């Protein structure tokens, strides 16, 4: 396995290989969503966990923080997804949490009195 | 194939924008005494970019590992009950 410093490998691929190549619009949308999440996690965890710029390579503490940060973020996304889906279901079924829907009544326009 | 390439370009462009933002925040304090980049800022940016790419790669591997694990889990569950790995 070749070892090179991070700053001296111009051809290093940083994108993970997806399990299947997208061939239709649904898969493209899924792929795009995956990449957006990936980029967001990278940026957020980098900002939170990396603080030592005295060296070009990651410290062990920073790596541990990155692992935890990634798992945390993914679990948080799942949790948000569940709660959001429940909330949406409640809204559609007109549950207690649903705000009152005010529908405009057609044909009941009255002239405004000044 | 072109779709994949377009997606990859889109992803790399987004990653580049985020990297620029992050390294600017980390390495360039908002006190602009002169228009040129100082030596310390230059060195910081160089290391920041190297570290960001490293982080991006590691997180990519972790995400692939997690999604493979989820797929395995779903396959095992779908194959008929929770089969424990031997």
N, CA and C atoms of all chains as a GROMACS GRO file, in nm:
protein
  600
    1UNK      N    1   0.085  -0.118   0.000
    1UNK     CA    2   0.000   0.000   0.000
    1UNK      C    3   0.089   0.124   0.000
    2UNK      N    4   0.066   0.212  -0.094
    2UNK     CA    5   0.154   0.329  -0.103
    2UNK      C    6   0.116   0.428   0.006
    3UNK      N    7   0.217   0.493   0.058
    3UNK     CA    8   0.192   0.593   0.162
    3UNK      C    9   0.239   0.726   0.112
    4UNK      N   10   0.150   0.819   0.112
    4UNK     CA   11   0.191   0.952   0.068
    4UNK      C   12   0.121   1.053   0.156
    5UNK      N   13   0.184   1.168   0.175
    5UNK     CA   14   0.121   1.271   0.257
    5UNK      C   15  -0.001   1.322   0.185
    6UNK      N   16  -0.100   1.365   0.260
    6UNK     CA   17  -0.227   1.408   0.198
    6UNK      C   18  -0.209   1.518   0.096
    7UNK      N   19  -0.112   1.607   0.117
    7UNK     CA   20  -0.101   1.720   0.026
    7UNK      C   21  -0.022   1.686  -0.099
    8UNK      N   22   0.034   1.567  -0.110
    8UNK     CA   23   0.114   1.538  -0.228
    8UNK      C   24   0.057   1.425  -0.310
    9UNK      N   25  -0.074   1.409  -0.310
    9UNK     CA   26  -0.134   1.304  -0.392
    9UNK      C   27  -0.246   1.368  -0.473
   10UNK      N   28  -0.211   1.425  -0.588
   10UNK     CA   29  -0.311   1.500  -0.666
   10UNK      C   30  -0.417   1.410  -0.726
   11UNK      N   31  -0.387   1.279  -0.747
   11UNK     CA   32  -0.484   1.194  -0.814
   11UNK      C   33  -0.564   1.111  -0.715
   12UNK      N   34  -0.557   1.147  -0.586
   12UNK     CA   35  -0.629   1.065  -0.491
   12UNK      C   36  -0.778   1.088  -0.507
   13UNK      N   37  -0.851   0.977  -0.520
   13UNK     CA   38  -0.996   0.989  -0.531
   13UNK      C   39  -1.054   1.001  -0.392
   14UNK      N   40  -1.139   1.101  -0.373
   14UNK     CA   41  -1.196   1.119  -0.241
   14UNK      C   42  -1.343   1.082  -0.238
   15UNK      N   43  -1.395   1.035  -0.352
   15UNK     CA   44  -1.537   1.002  -0.353
   15UNK      C   45  -1.554   0.854  -0.328
   16UNK      N   46  -1.649   0.816  -0.242
   16UNK     CA   47  -1.672   0.675  -0.219
   16UNK      C   48  -1.742   0.613  -0.339
   17UNK      N   49  -1.711   0.487  -0.367
   17UNK     CA   50  -1.775   0.421  -0.483
   17UNK      C   51  -1.916   0.384  -0.444
   18UNK      N   52  -2.017   0.427  -0.517
   18UNK     CA   53  -2.155   0.391  -0.483
   18UNK      C   54  -2.179   0.245  -0.516
   19UNK      N   55  -2.270   0.180  -0.450
   19UNK     CA   56  -2.293   0.037  -0.474
   19UNK      C   57  -2.342   0.010  -0.617
   20UNK      N   58  -2.433   0.096  -0.670
   20UNK     CA   59  -2.477   0.076  -0.810
   20UNK      C   60  -2.472   0.211  -0.881
   21UNK      N   61  -2.452   0.211  -1.012
   21UNK     CA   62  -2.447   0.337  -1.086
   21UNK      C   63  -2.588   0.383  -1.115
   22UNK      N   64  -2.617   0.515  -1.101
   22UNK     CA   65  -2.755   0.562  -1.127
   22UNK      C   66  -2.785   0.555  -1.276
   23UNK      N   67  -2.900   0.503  -1.309
   23UNK     CA   68  -2.935   0.492  -1.451
   23UNK      C   69  -3.068   0.559  -1.481
   24UNK      N   70  -3.146   0.589  -1.376
   24UNK     CA   71  -3.269   0.660  -1.403
   24UNK      C   72  -3.283   0.775  -1.305
   25UNK      N   73  -3.394   0.853  -1.322
   25UNK     CA   74  -3.406   0.976  -1.245
   25UNK      C   75  -3.417   0.953  -1.095
   26UNK      N   76  -3.485   0.844  -1.056
   26UNK     CA   77  -3.500   0.816  -0.912
   26UNK      C   78  -3.366   0.789  -0.850
   27UNK      N   79  -3.286   0.710  -0.919
   27UNK     CA   80  -3.154   0.676  -0.866
   27UNK      C   81  -3.065   0.799  -0.863
   28UNK      N   82  -3.080   0.886  -0.965
   28UNK     CA   83  -3.002   1.010  -0.967
   28UNK      C   84  -3.038   1.094  -0.846
   29UNK      N   85  -3.169   1.103  -0.815
   29UNK     CA   86  -3.213   1.183  -0.700
   29UNK      C   87  -3.158   1.124  -0.570
   30UNK      N   88  -3.161   0.990  -0.559
   30UNK     CA   89  -3.108   0.924  -0.439
   30UNK      C   90  -2.960   0.950  -0.425
   31UNK      N   91  -2.890   0.938  -0.536
   31UNK     CA   92  -2.746   0.958  -0.537
   31UNK      C   93  -2.711   1.101  -0.498
   32UNK      N   94  -2.789   1.196  -0.554
   32UNK     CA   95  -2.763   1.337  -0.524
   32UNK      C   96  -2.785   1.363  -0.375
   33UNK      N   97  -2.894   1.306  -0.322
   33UNK     CA   98  -2.924   1.324  -0.180
   33UNK      C   99  -2.812   1.266  -0.093
   34UNK      N  100  -2.760   1.148  -0.134
   34UNK     CA  101  -2.649   1.087  -0.060
   34UNK      C  102  -2.527   1.178  -0.062
   35UNK      N  103  -2.495   1.233  -0.178
   35UNK     CA  104  -2.377   1.319  -0.187
   35UNK      C  105  -2.393   1.448  -0.108
   36UNK      N  106  -2.514   1.501  -0.108
   36UNK     CA  107  -2.536   1.624  -0.031
   36UNK      C  108  -2.516   1.597   0.118
   37UNK      N  109  -2.572   1.485   0.165
   37UNK     CA  110  -2.554   1.449   0.306
   37UNK      C  111  -2.406   1.430   0.336
   38UNK      N  112  -2.337   1.360   0.248
   38UNK     CA  113  -2.194   1.333   0.264
   38UNK      C  114  -2.116   1.462   0.277
   39UNK      N  115  -2.143   1.558   0.189
   39UNK     CA  116  -2.070   1.686   0.193
   39UNK      C  117  -2.102   1.764   0.319
   40UNK      N  118  -2.230   1.758   0.361
   40UNK     CA  119  -2.269   1.832   0.482
   40UNK      C  120  -2.201   1.774   0.604
   41UNK      N  121  -2.199   1.641   0.613
   41UNK     CA  122  -2.133   1.576   0.726
   41UNK      C  123  -1.985   1.614   0.727
   42UNK      N  124  -1.921   1.608   0.609
   42UNK     CA  125  -1.778   1.641   0.601
   42UNK      C  126  -1.753   1.781   0.653
   43UNK      N  127  -1.832   1.876   0.607
   43UNK     CA  128  -1.808   2.014   0.648
   43UNK      C  129  -1.834   2.032   0.797
   44UNK      N  130  -1.948   1.980   0.844
   44UNK     CA  131  -1.984   2.000   0.983
   44UNK      C  132  -1.883   1.935   1.077
   45UNK      N  133  -1.848   1.809   1.049
   45UNK     CA  134  -1.756   1.738   1.138
   45UNK      C  135  -1.614   1.795   1.129
   46UNK      N  136  -1.576   1.846   1.013
   46UNK     CA  137  -1.446   1.911   1.002
   46UNK      C  138  -1.442   2.035   1.090
   47UNK      N  139  -1.547   2.116   1.083
   47UNK     CA  140  -1.549   2.239   1.163
   47UNK      C  141  -1.550   2.210   1.312
   48UNK      N  142  -1.621   2.102   1.350
   48UNK     CA  143  -1.634   2.070   1.492
   48UNK      C  144  -1.509   2.003   1.548
   49UNK      N  145  -1.449   1.914   1.469
   49UNK     CA  146  -1.347   1.825   1.526
   49UNK      C  147  -1.202   1.863   1.495
   50UNK      N  148  -1.179   1.937   1.387
   50UNK     CA  149  -1.040   1.961   1.348
   50UNK      C  150  -1.000   2.101   1.392
   51UNK      N  151  -0.896   2.106   1.474
   51UNK     CA  152  -0.857   2.237   1.527
   51UNK      C  153  -0.706   2.261   1.522
   52UNK      N  154  -0.626   2.157   1.499
   52UNK     CA  155  -0.482   2.173   1.502
   52UNK      C  156  -0.424   2.183   1.361
   53UNK      N  157  -0.385   2.305   1.323
   53UNK     CA  158  -0.325   2.323   1.191
   53UNK      C  159  -0.174   2.339   1.199
   54UNK      N  160  -0.116   2.282   1.304
   54UNK     CA  161   0.029   2.280   1.316
   54UNK      C  162   0.088   2.163   1.238
   55UNK      N  163  -0.002   2.075   1.191
   55UNK     CA  164   0.042   1.957   1.117
   55UNK      C  165  -0.057   1.928   1.004
   56UNK      N  166  -0.007   1.876   0.888
   56UNK     CA  167  -0.100   1.848   0.778
   56UNK      C  168  -0.177   1.716   0.792
   57UNK      N  169  -0.143   1.635   0.895
   57UNK     CA  170  -0.218   1.510   0.908
   57UNK      C  171  -0.306   1.513   1.032
   58UNK      N  172  -0.408   1.430   1.030
   58UNK     CA  173  -0.507   1.431   1.138
   58UNK      C  174  -0.451   1.370   1.266
   59UNK      N  175  -0.483   1.431   1.378
   59UNK     CA  176  -0.443   1.374   1.508
   59UNK      C  177  -0.539   1.262   1.544
   60UNK      N  178  -0.494   1.174   1.635
   60UNK     CA  179  -0.578   1.060   1.676
   60UNK      C  180  -0.707   1.110   1.741
   61UNK      N  181  -0.694   1.217   1.821
   61UNK     CA  182  -0.812   1.272   1.888
   61UNK      C  183  -0.914   1.325   1.786
   62UNK      N  184  -0.861   1.389   1.682
   62UNK     CA  185  -0.949   1.442   1.578
   62UNK      C  186  -1.017   1.328   1.504
   63UNK      N  187  -0.944   1.219   1.478
   63UNK     CA  188  -1.004   1.105   1.408
   63UNK      C  189  -1.116   1.041   1.490
   64UNK      N  190  -1.092   1.027   1.622
   64UNK     CA  191  -1.195   0.969   1.709
   64UNK      C  192  -1.318   1.058   1.705
   65UNK      N  193  -1.296   1.188   1.714
   65UNK     CA  194  -1.408   1.284   1.712
   65UNK      C  195  -1.484   1.273   1.580
   66UNK      N  196  -1.412   1.257   1.470
   66UNK     CA  197  -1.477   1.246   1.339
   66UNK      C  198  -1.567   1.123   1.332
   67UNK      N  199  -1.517   1.009   1.384
   67UNK     CA  200  -1.597   0.886   1.382
   67UNK      C  201  -1.727   0.905   1.458
   68UNK      N  202  -1.712   0.962   1.580
   68UNK     CA  203  -1.832   0.983   1.664
   68UNK      C  204  -1.927   1.082   1.600
   69UNK      N  205  -1.868   1.189   1.544
   69UNK     CA  206  -1.950   1.294   1.482
   69UNK      C  207  -2.032   1.236   1.367
   70UNK      N  208  -1.970   1.154   1.282
   70UNK     CA  209  -2.040   1.094   1.167
   70UNK      C  210  -2.156   1.007   1.215
   71UNK      N  211  -2.128   0.918   1.313
   71UNK     CA  212  -2.236   0.830   1.362
   71UNK      C  213  -2.349   0.911   1.423
   72UNK      N  214  -2.312   1.010   1.502
   72UNK     CA  215  -2.411   1.097   1.566
   72UNK      C  216  -2.500   1.165   1.464
   73UNK      N  217  -2.437   1.221   1.363
   73UNK     CA  218  -2.510   1.297   1.260
   73UNK      C  219  -2.609   1.207   1.189
   74UNK      N  220  -2.564   1.084   1.156
   74UNK     CA  221  -2.652   0.991   1.085
   74UNK      C  222  -2.770   0.949   1.171
   75UNK      N  223  -2.743   0.923   1.299
   75UNK     CA  224  -2.853   0.886   1.389
   75UNK      C  225  -2.950   1.000   1.406
   76UNK      N  226  -2.895   1.120   1.414
   76UNK     CA  227  -2.980   1.239   1.426
   76UNK      C  228  -3.068   1.254   1.302
   77UNK      N  229  -3.012   1.231   1.186
   77UNK     CA  230  -3.089   1.241   1.061
   77UNK      C  231  -3.203   1.140   1.060
   78UNK      N  232  -3.173   1.017   1.105
   78UNK     CA  233  -3.276   0.913   1.111
   78UNK      C  234  -3.388   0.954   1.205
   79UNK      N  235  -3.350   1.002   1.322
   79UNK     CA  236  -3.446   1.043   1.424
   79UNK      C  237  -3.535   1.154   1.372
   80UNK      N  238  -3.473   1.253   1.308
   80UNK     CA  239  -3.548   1.365   1.251
   80UNK      C  240  -3.645   1.312   1.145
   81UNK      N  241  -3.600   1.218   1.064
   81UNK     CA  242  -3.685   1.159   0.961
   81UNK      C  243  -3.807   1.093   1.021
   82UNK      N  244  -3.788   1.014   1.128
   82UNK     CA  245  -3.901   0.946   1.194
   82UNK      C  246  -4.002   1.046   1.248
   83UNK      N  247  -3.950   1.142   1.325
   83UNK     CA  248  -4.040   1.240   1.390
   83UNK      C  249  -4.112   1.324   1.284
   84UNK      N  250  -4.038   1.362   1.179
   84UNK     CA  251  -4.098   1.441   1.073
   84UNK      C  252  -4.209   1.363   1.004
   85UNK      N  253  -4.183   1.235   0.975
   85UNK     CA  254  -4.283   1.151   0.908
   85UNK      C  255  -4.408   1.137   0.996
   86UNK      N  256  -4.386   1.118   1.126
   86UNK     CA  257  -4.501   1.109   1.217
   86UNK      C  258  -4.580   1.238   1.218
   87UNK      N  259  -4.509   1.350   1.224
   87UNK     CA  260  -4.575   1.480   1.224
   87UNK      C  261  -4.657   1.500   1.098
   88UNK      N  262  -4.600   1.462   0.984
   88UNK     CA  263  -4.671   1.477   0.856
   88UNK      C  264  -4.795   1.390   0.853
   89UNK      N  265  -4.783   1.266   0.906
   89UNK     CA  266  -4.897   1.174   0.910
   89UNK      C  267  -5.009   1.234   0.994
   90UNK      N  268  -4.970   1.288   1.110
   90UNK     CA  269  -5.070   1.351   1.198
   90UNK      C  270  -5.142   1.465   1.128
   91UNK      N  271  -5.064   1.544   1.055
   91UNK     CA  272  -5.122   1.657   0.982
   91UNK      C  273  -5.224   1.610   0.882
   92UNK      N  274  -5.187   1.504   0.807
   92UNK     CA  275  -5.276   1.455   0.701
   92UNK      C  276  -5.402   1.395   0.758
   93UNK      N  277  -5.388   1.328   0.875
   93UNK     CA  278  -5.505   1.266   0.935
   93UNK      C  279  -5.586   1.366   1.016
   94UNK      N  280  -5.538   1.491   1.025
   94UNK     CA  281  -5.610   1.595   1.098
   94UNK      C  282  -5.603   1.570   1.246
   95UNK      N  283  -5.484   1.534   1.297
   95UNK     CA  284  -5.467   1.503   1.437
   95UNK      C  285  -5.468   1.628   1.523
   96UNK      N  286  -5.448   1.608   1.658
   96UNK     CA  287  -5.452   1.717   1.753
   96UNK      C  288  -5.346   1.821   1.724
   97UNK      N  289  -5.235   1.775   1.670
   97UNK     CA  290  -5.124   1.868   1.646
   97UNK      C  291  -5.144   1.949   1.520
   98UNK      N  292  -5.249   1.914   1.441
   98UNK     CA  293  -5.267   1.982   1.313
   98UNK      C  294  -5.322   2.122   1.333
   99UNK      N  295  -5.267   2.223   1.266
   99UNK     CA  296  -5.320   2.359   1.278
   99UNK      C  297  -5.454   2.366   1.205
  100UNK      N  298  -5.543   2.456   1.245
  100UNK     CA  299  -5.674   2.466   1.178
  100UNK      C  300  -5.656   2.515   1.036
  101UNK      N  301  -5.727   2.451   0.943
  101UNK     CA  302  -5.715   2.487   0.801
  101UNK      C  303  -5.827   2.585   0.768
  102UNK      N  304  -5.791   2.704   0.725
  102UNK     CA  305  -5.892   2.805   0.691
  102UNK      C  306  -5.906   2.807   0.540
  103UNK      N  307  -6.023   2.769   0.490
  103UNK     CA  308  -6.043   2.767   0.345
  103UNK      C  309  -6.124   2.889   0.304
  104UNK      N  310  -6.087   2.954   0.197
  104UNK     CA  311  -6.164   3.070   0.151
  104UNK      C  312  -6.299   3.026   0.099
  105UNK      N  313  -6.403   3.096   0.136
  105UNK     CA  314  -6.539   3.062   0.091
  105UNK      C  315  -6.567   3.141  -0.035
  106UNK      N  316  -6.596   3.073  -0.147
  106UNK     CA  317  -6.617   3.142  -0.273
  106UNK      C  318  -6.760   3.194  -0.279
  107UNK      N  319  -6.778   3.308  -0.343
  107UNK     CA  320  -6.912   3.362  -0.366
  107UNK      C  321  -6.969   3.435  -0.247
  108UNK      N  322  -6.886   3.463  -0.150
  108UNK     CA  323  -6.937   3.534  -0.034
  108UNK      C  324  -6.866   3.666  -0.018
  109UNK      N  325  -6.831   3.725  -0.134
  109UNK     CA  326  -6.762   3.853  -0.127
  109UNK      C  327  -6.862   3.962  -0.094
  110UNK      N  328  -6.831   4.037   0.005
  110UNK     CA  329  -6.918   4.149   0.042
  110UNK      C  330  -6.844   4.277   0.016
  111UNK      N  331  -6.914   4.377  -0.015
  111UNK     CA  332  -6.847   4.507  -0.040
  111UNK      C  333  -6.804   4.563   0.094
  112UNK      N  334  -6.683   4.610   0.094
  112UNK     CA  335  -6.632   4.663   0.221
  112UNK      C  336  -6.695   4.798   0.250
  113UNK      N  337  -6.727   4.811   0.374
  113UNK     CA  338  -6.789   4.937   0.417
  113UNK      C  339  -6.683   5.025   0.477
  114UNK      N  340  -6.665   5.141   0.425
  114UNK     CA  341  -6.559   5.231   0.473
  114UNK      C  342  -6.593   5.288   0.609
  115UNK      N  343  -2.398   0.713  -1.826
  115UNK     CA  344  -2.261   0.741  -1.779
  115UNK      C  345  -2.242   0.892  -1.761
  116UNK      N  346  -2.302   0.969  -1.854
  116UNK     CA  347  -2.288   1.114  -1.846
  116UNK      C  348  -2.354   1.166  -1.719
  117UNK      N  349  -2.467   1.102  -1.683
  117UNK     CA  350  -2.537   1.141  -1.561
  117UNK      C  351  -2.445   1.128  -1.440
  118UNK      N  352  -2.372   1.017  -1.435
  118UNK     CA  353  -2.281   0.993  -1.324
  118UNK      C  354  -2.172   1.099  -1.320
  119UNK      N  355  -2.120   1.131  -1.438
  119UNK     CA  356  -2.012   1.231  -1.444
  119UNK      C  357  -2.064   1.368  -1.401
  120UNK      N  358  -2.184   1.403  -1.448
  120UNK     CA  359  -2.242   1.533  -1.409
  120UNK      C  360  -2.263   1.540  -1.259
  121UNK      N  361  -2.311   1.429  -1.203
  121UNK     CA  362  -2.332   1.424  -1.057
  121UNK      C  363  -2.201   1.440  -0.983
  122UNK      N  364  -2.100   1.373  -1.033
  122UNK     CA  365  -1.970   1.380  -0.967
  122UNK      C  366  -1.914   1.522  -0.971
  123UNK      N  367  -1.931   1.588  -1.085
  123UNK     CA  368  -1.885   1.727  -1.098
  123UNK      C  369  -1.961   1.815  -1.000
  124UNK      N  370  -2.093   1.791  -0.991
  124UNK     CA  371  -2.176   1.871  -0.900
  124UNK      C  372  -2.129   1.850  -0.756
  125UNK      N  373  -2.102   1.726  -0.722
  125UNK     CA  374  -2.058   1.695  -0.587
  125UNK      C  375  -1.923   1.758  -0.556
  126UNK      N  376  -1.830   1.749  -0.650
  126UNK     CA  377  -1.697   1.805  -0.628
  126UNK      C  378  -1.704   1.958  -0.617
  127UNK      N  379  -1.790   2.019  -0.696
  127UNK     CA  380  -1.805   2.166  -0.690
  127UNK      C  381  -1.858   2.206  -0.553
  128UNK      N  382  -1.957   2.132  -0.505
  128UNK     CA  383  -2.014   2.162  -0.373
  128UNK      C  384  -1.909   2.142  -0.264
  129UNK      N  385  -1.835   2.033  -0.274
  129UNK     CA  386  -1.730   2.003  -0.175
  129UNK      C  387  -1.625   2.114  -0.175
  130UNK      N  388  -1.587   2.162  -0.291
  130UNK     CA  389  -1.487   2.267  -0.304
  130UNK      C  390  -1.535   2.396  -0.237
  131UNK      N  391  -1.663   2.427  -0.259
  131UNK     CA  392  -1.718   2.549  -0.198
  131UNK      C  393  -1.718   2.538  -0.045
  132UNK      N  394  -1.755   2.422   0.006
  132UNK     CA  395  -1.757   2.402   0.151
  132UNK      C  396  -1.615   2.406   0.209
  133UNK      N  397  -1.521   2.345   0.138
  133UNK     CA  398  -1.381   2.344   0.182
  133UNK      C  399  -1.329   2.488   0.190
  134UNK      N  400  -1.358   2.567   0.087
  134UNK     CA  401  -1.312   2.707   0.083
  134UNK      C  402  -1.369   2.784   0.202
  135UNK      N  403  -1.497   2.765   0.226
  135UNK     CA  404  -1.564   2.832   0.337
  135UNK      C  405  -1.502   2.794   0.471
  136UNK      N  406  -1.486   2.663   0.490
  136UNK     CA  407  -1.435   2.612   0.617
  136UNK      C  408  -1.292   2.662   0.642
  137UNK      N  409  -1.207   2.654   0.542
  137UNK     CA  410  -1.067   2.694   0.562
  137UNK      C  411  -1.054   2.846   0.576
  138UNK      N  412  -1.142   2.918   0.513
  138UNK     CA  413  -1.140   3.063   0.532
  138UNK      C  414  -1.174   3.097   0.677
  139UNK      N  415  -1.276   3.028   0.731
  139UNK     CA  416  -1.317   3.053   0.869
  139UNK      C  417  -1.206   3.014   0.967
  140UNK      N  418  -1.138   2.903   0.936
  140UNK     CA  419  -1.038   2.851   1.029
  140UNK      C  420  -0.908   2.932   1.024
  141UNK      N  421  -0.868   2.976   0.907
  141UNK     CA  422  -0.732   3.027   0.890
  141UNK      C  423  -0.719   3.177   0.870
  142UNK      N  424  -0.827   3.242   0.830
  142UNK     CA  425  -0.815   3.385   0.801
  142UNK      C  426  -0.898   3.465   0.900
  143UNK      N  427  -0.833   3.526   1.000
  143UNK     CA  428  -0.911   3.606   1.095
  143UNK      C  429  -0.961   3.733   1.026
  144UNK      N  430  -1.078   3.783   1.066
  144UNK     CA  431  -1.137   3.898   0.996
  144UNK      C  432  -1.072   4.032   1.031
  145UNK      N  433  -0.939   4.030   1.037
  145UNK     CA  434  -0.869   4.157   1.060
  145UNK      C  435  -0.777   4.179   0.942
  146UNK      N  436  -0.817   4.265   0.851
  146UNK     CA  437  -0.744   4.278   0.725
  146UNK      C  438  -0.652   4.399   0.729
  147UNK      N  439  -0.528   4.372   0.776
  147UNK     CA  440  -0.432   4.483   0.782
  147UNK      C  441  -0.367   4.510   0.648
  148UNK      N  442  -0.360   4.406   0.566
  148UNK     CA  443  -0.300   4.423   0.433
  148UNK      C  444  -0.375   4.334   0.334
  149UNK      N  445  -0.364   4.368   0.203
  149UNK     CA  446  -0.441   4.292   0.106
  149UNK      C  447  -0.386   4.152   0.078
  150UNK      N  448  -0.255   4.127   0.101
  150UNK     CA  449  -0.197   3.996   0.068
  150UNK      C  450  -0.214   3.898   0.182
  151UNK      N  451  -0.213   3.771   0.144
  151UNK     CA  452  -0.222   3.664   0.242
  151UNK      C  453  -0.090   3.658   0.319
  152UNK      N  454  -0.098   3.647   0.452
  152UNK     CA  455   0.025   3.637   0.530
  152UNK      C  456   0.080   3.495   0.523
  153UNK      N  457   0.207   3.482   0.562
  153UNK     CA  458   0.273   3.351   0.549
  153UNK      C  459   0.203   3.247   0.636
  154UNK      N  460   0.170   3.288   0.761
  154UNK     CA  461   0.102   3.197   0.854
  154UNK      C  462  -0.032   3.150   0.798
  155UNK      N  463  -0.105   3.245   0.740
  155UNK     CA  464  -0.235   3.212   0.681
  155UNK      C  465  -0.218   3.115   0.564
  156UNK      N  466  -0.114   3.140   0.483
  156UNK     CA  467  -0.084   3.052   0.369
  156UNK      C  468  -0.058   2.909   0.413
  157UNK      N  469   0.027   2.896   0.514
  157UNK     CA  470   0.063   2.763   0.563
  157UNK      C  471  -0.060   2.694   0.622
  158UNK      N  472  -0.138   2.773   0.696
  158UNK     CA  473  -0.260   2.719   0.758
  158UNK      C  474  -0.355   2.668   0.650
  159UNK      N  475  -0.372   2.745   0.544
  159UNK     CA  476  -0.463   2.705   0.437
  159UNK      C  477  -0.414   2.577   0.370
  160UNK      N  478  -0.285   2.567   0.348
  160UNK     CA  479  -0.229   2.447   0.287
  160UNK      C  480  -0.262   2.323   0.371
  161UNK      N  481  -0.239   2.336   0.500
  161UNK     CA  482  -0.266   2.222   0.590
  161UNK      C  483  -0.416   2.197   0.603
  162UNK      N  484  -0.493   2.305   0.603
  162UNK     CA  485  -0.638   2.293   0.616
  162UNK      C  486  -0.696   2.214   0.499
  163UNK      N  487  -0.651   2.246   0.378
  163UNK     CA  488  -0.701   2.175   0.260
  163UNK      C  489  -0.664   2.027   0.267
  164UNK      N  490  -0.539   2.001   0.307
  164UNK     CA  491  -0.494   1.862   0.318
  164UNK      C  492  -0.581   1.786   0.418
  165UNK      N  493  -0.606   1.850   0.533
  165UNK     CA  494  -0.686   1.785   0.636
  165UNK      C  495  -0.831   1.766   0.591
  166UNK      N  496  -0.886   1.865   0.524
  166UNK     CA  497  -1.025   1.854   0.480
  166UNK      C  498  -1.041   1.737   0.384
  167UNK      N  499  -0.948   1.724   0.292
  167UNK     CA  500  -0.956   1.612   0.196
  167UNK      C  501  -0.942   1.478   0.269
  168UNK      N  502  -0.856   1.475   0.369
  168UNK     CA  503  -0.840   1.355   0.451
  168UNK      C  504  -0.970   1.320   0.523
  169UNK      N  505  -1.030   1.423   0.582
  169UNK     CA  506  -1.157   1.406   0.654
  169UNK      C  507  -1.263   1.354   0.558
  170UNK      N  508  -1.270   1.414   0.440
  170UNK     CA  509  -1.369   1.378   0.339
  170UNK      C  510  -1.355   1.231   0.300
  171UNK      N  511  -1.231   1.188   0.285
  171UNK     CA  512  -1.206   1.048   0.247
  171UNK      C  513  -1.248   0.954   0.360
  172UNK      N  514  -1.210   0.989   0.484
  172UNK     CA  515  -1.241   0.901   0.598
  172UNK      C  516  -1.392   0.890   0.619
  173UNK      N  517  -1.460   1.003   0.608
  173UNK     CA  518  -1.604   1.001   0.627
  173UNK      C  519  -1.670   0.922   0.515
  174UNK      N  520  -1.618   0.933   0.394
  174UNK     CA  521  -1.670   0.854   0.283
  174UNK      C  522  -1.660   0.706   0.310
  175UNK      N  523  -1.545   0.664   0.364
  175UNK     CA  524  -1.526   0.521   0.394
  175UNK      C  525  -1.624   0.478   0.502
  176UNK      N  526  -1.639   0.564   0.604
  176UNK     CA  527  -1.728   0.530   0.715
  176UNK      C  528  -1.873   0.518   0.666
  177UNK      N  529  -1.914   0.610   0.580
  177UNK     CA  530  -2.051   0.607   0.527
  177UNK      C  531  -2.074   0.480   0.444
  178UNK      N  532  -1.974   0.444   0.364
  178UNK     CA  533  -1.986   0.322   0.284
  178UNK      C  534  -1.999   0.201   0.375
  179UNK      N  535  -1.917   0.199   0.482
  179UNK     CA  536  -1.920   0.088   0.577
  179UNK      C  537  -2.057   0.078   0.644
  180UNK      N  538  -2.110   0.194   0.686
  180UNK     CA  539  -2.240   0.195   0.754
  180UNK      C  540  -2.351   0.152   0.658
  181UNK      N  541  -2.346   0.201   0.533
  181UNK     CA  542  -2.454   0.166   0.440
  181UNK      C  543  -2.445   0.017   0.402
  182UNK      N  544  -2.323  -0.040   0.396
  182UNK     CA  545  -2.310  -0.185   0.369
  182UNK      C  546  -2.368  -0.264   0.484
  183UNK      N  547  -2.341  -0.216   0.607
  183UNK     CA  548  -2.392  -0.284   0.725
  183UNK      C  549  -2.544  -0.280   0.726
  184UNK      N  550  -2.601  -0.163   0.691
  184UNK     CA  551  -2.747  -0.150   0.685
  184UNK      C  552  -2.804  -0.242   0.580
  185UNK      N  553  -2.738  -0.249   0.464
  185UNK     CA  554  -2.787  -0.337   0.356
  185UNK      C  555  -2.785  -0.482   0.402
  186UNK      N  556  -2.674  -0.523   0.468
  186UNK     CA  557  -2.665  -0.660   0.518
  186UNK      C  558  -2.778  -0.688   0.614
  187UNK      N  559  -2.801  -0.592   0.704
  187UNK     CA  560  -2.904  -0.608   0.805
  187UNK      C  561  -3.039  -0.622   0.738
  188UNK      N  562  -3.066  -0.534   0.640
  188UNK     CA  563  -3.195  -0.538   0.572
  188UNK      C  564  -3.213  -0.669   0.496
  189UNK      N  565  -3.103  -0.718   0.435
  189UNK     CA  566  -3.113  -0.845   0.362
  189UNK      C  567  -3.144  -0.959   0.458
  190UNK      N  568  -3.075  -0.956   0.574
  190UNK     CA  569  -3.098  -1.064   0.671
  190UNK      C  570  -3.239  -1.060   0.722
  191UNK      N  571  -3.288  -0.937   0.750
  191UNK     CA  572  -3.426  -0.922   0.800
  191UNK      C  573  -3.523  -0.964   0.691
  192UNK      N  574  -3.496  -0.925   0.568
  192UNK     CA  575  -3.587  -0.956   0.457
  192UNK      C  576  -3.588  -1.103   0.424
  193UNK      N  577  -3.478  -1.174   0.452
  193UNK     CA  578  -3.469  -1.316   0.418
  193UNK      C  579  -3.552  -1.402   0.511
  194UNK      N  580  -3.615  -1.339   0.612
  194UNK     CA  581  -3.702  -1.417   0.699
  194UNK      C  582  -3.656  -1.413   0.842
  195UNK      N  583  -3.685  -1.308   0.914
  195UNK     CA  584  -3.649  -1.300   1.053
  195UNK      C  585  -3.509  -1.250   1.073
  196UNK      N  586  -3.480  -1.225   1.202
  196UNK     CA  587  -3.350  -1.171   1.236
  196UNK      C  588  -3.252  -1.286   1.249
  197UNK      N  589  -3.176  -1.307   1.145
  197UNK     CA  590  -3.076  -1.414   1.151
  197UNK      C  591  -2.950  -1.358   1.211
  198UNK      N  592  -2.897  -1.424   1.309
  198UNK     CA  593  -2.773  -1.376   1.370
  198UNK      C  594  -2.655  -1.424   1.288
  199UNK      N  595  -2.556  -1.340   1.270
  199UNK     CA  596  -2.440  -1.378   1.188
  199UNK      C  597  -2.362  -1.490   1.256
  200UNK      N  598  -2.314  -1.586   1.183
  200UNK     CA  599  -2.239  -1.698   1.241
  200UNK      C  600  -2.097  -1.657   1.272
   0.00000   0.00000   0.00000
